[in-house]
Amino acid sequence: MQVPIQFPKDFLSVILDKGSLSAMRFLTAVNLEHPKMLEKVSRELWMRVWSRDEDITEPQSILAAAEKAGMSTEQARGLLEKIATPQVKNQLKETTDKACKYGAFGLPVTVAHLDGQTHMLFGSDRMELLAHLLGEKWMGPVPPAAAARL
C-alpha cells in the first residue's frame, strides 16, 4: 500500500509505557479549533512514530509534527497549552466513548452511516468493503491519481 512502516525499536515501551495520550489530546484540540488541519497533523504524528521511530509524547515532538504539517508555531503552541484543559479532555473522552459504543476495539476503525444504518469496519484491509457500501468501484490501495475517488 506504499505506507512506509518501521516499527519502533522499543515497540513495547512505545505502546505500553509511553502511549499516545498527549498526541490524542493535541489532535482533539486541533479538531476543535482547526479541523481542516486534523488529517495533516494526524498523518505527521503517525509518520513520526510508525515510520521514523520518533517520540510523539514530548511537547517538542508534537510541535515539530504540527509545524511540519503546516501549522504556525503560534497555532501549535496555543493548542499544546490546551491539552490539559477540561474541554479537550472531555471531548477526547466523549470521542472514545462513541468509538466504544460502535464496538471499536482497536485501530484503524472506519464508521460509515448509510441509509439509516451504521457500519463499523475494523482494519486497513476493509477499504474494498467500504467502497462497496458507498457504491464505488474499488481501485486498489494505490489507484491512479486521475481516477481516484476513495
Salt bridges, closest charged atoms under 4 A:
GLU33 OE2 - LYS82 NZ 2.44
GLU39 OE2 - ARG43 NH2 2.80
GLU44 OE2 - ARG52 NH2 2.31
ASP53 OD2 - LYS9 NZ 3.75
GLU54 OE1 - ARG48 NH1 3.12
GLU54 OE1 - ARG52 NE 3.55
ASP55 OD2 - LYS18 NZ 3.30
GLU94 OE2 - LYS98 NZ 3.82
ASP125 OD2 - ARG126 NH1 2.81
GLU136 OE2 - ARG149 NH2 2.98
